[in-house]
């Protein structure tokens, strides 16, 4: 099959072995896939992944032991777990020590014509939900994880750092709590989107220029910059005994003032994958705007150009139309 493969280098190949579903797995024909900052970090060496990239997708089930699944449009959770270890039995499946992760760790991903996933990872897509919206299910679920981990009240002052793809999704989910929310970002055009959704914004062109009225005054800071400097900014904003939610992953180590965390008794929350069911419900309700985040589309044949485009500053979501061949990127 045609696939974008990362090994010693990033290559588009047309003879990659198509996956064969194991017992309890479905073979899925990928319709669309989204390029995420994690994909770009993997190309830079994060996690040492080798194989087919991609973990945001919508596809059609082509093979399944239960014929009722065949032909269904689905999205899929990305963690493949053993289901038998103490961690899984305790309900902490996404932290299974034996897990593989679609397109990230030990399991080929969605930047190919086909992928395989276990049935328990699959979620049917509502009939009226367009593919362009359904492909956002995984990152929107990651945004919902914040509400699973941190209790945010309407009276809380909340700052979200970062106006990228994930940050703008997280902002829309946080706004559901009716908290006093502000996005701090470096791109006026991206912040304008948030303003159209009724979310307050602050344009901060330089990392060191944080608004003085917010420093050490914020109840909950959500860090979505994707930059190691974002952690330092978040620490400057959060009040003593406040909460700092980390959504960013970084290639390499980052230096942090952990003494400030101790002295100010900051609650640190690492936040990763989240629940698909509420994400699909919210997408289907039309109460979240994801289509405005799409900046470009490319066929899988132009996947290398698509990743280059996604890495440009100021770019939001770039989609791969996996089974289309026309050049549609910009």
Number of C-alpha atoms within 10 A of each C-alpha: 13 19 27 25 22 19 12 8 9 15 14 20 13 13 9 16 10 15 15 13 17 12 10 12 18 26 23 28 23 27 23 27 28 25 25 21 20 21 21 17 17 21 21 12 14 16 15 13 19 21 20 26 28 24 28 26 29 29 28 21 24 17 18 20 13 10 11 9 18 16 15 18 23 24 28 26 24 25 23 21 21 15 16 12 14 12 17 18 12 11 11 13 20 19 12 21 13 14 19 18 17 24 27 24 20 16 21 26 29 30 30 31 23 25 25 24 23 20 17 12 17 19 18 17 23 15 10 7 15 14 19 18 18 26 25 25 29 25 24 29 24 21 27 24 20 24 17 12 13 15 11 19 13 13 12 16 18 28 29 24 27 26 28 24 23 24 25 26 23 26 24 22 22 23 17 12 16 13 16 18 25 21 23 22 23 19 17 15 11 22 23 14 17 20 14 9 14 12 18 16 21 17 17 15 13 9 12 11 10 18 12 10 9 16 15 16 17 24 21 26 28 28 26 25 25 22 15 18 14 19 25 17 19 26 25 19 26 27 21 19 15 20 24 27 21 22 22 22 19 15 17 11 8 11 9 13 10 11 9 13 18 12 10 16 14 19 16 13 15 13 22 17 19 23 17 23 12 14 23 23 15 17 20 18 10 11 12 17 16 21 12 10 19 16 16 17 22 25 20 27 22 20 24 15 15 21 20 10 21 23 18 9 9 15 16 24 22 24 28 28 24 26 16 14 12 12 13 14 17 11
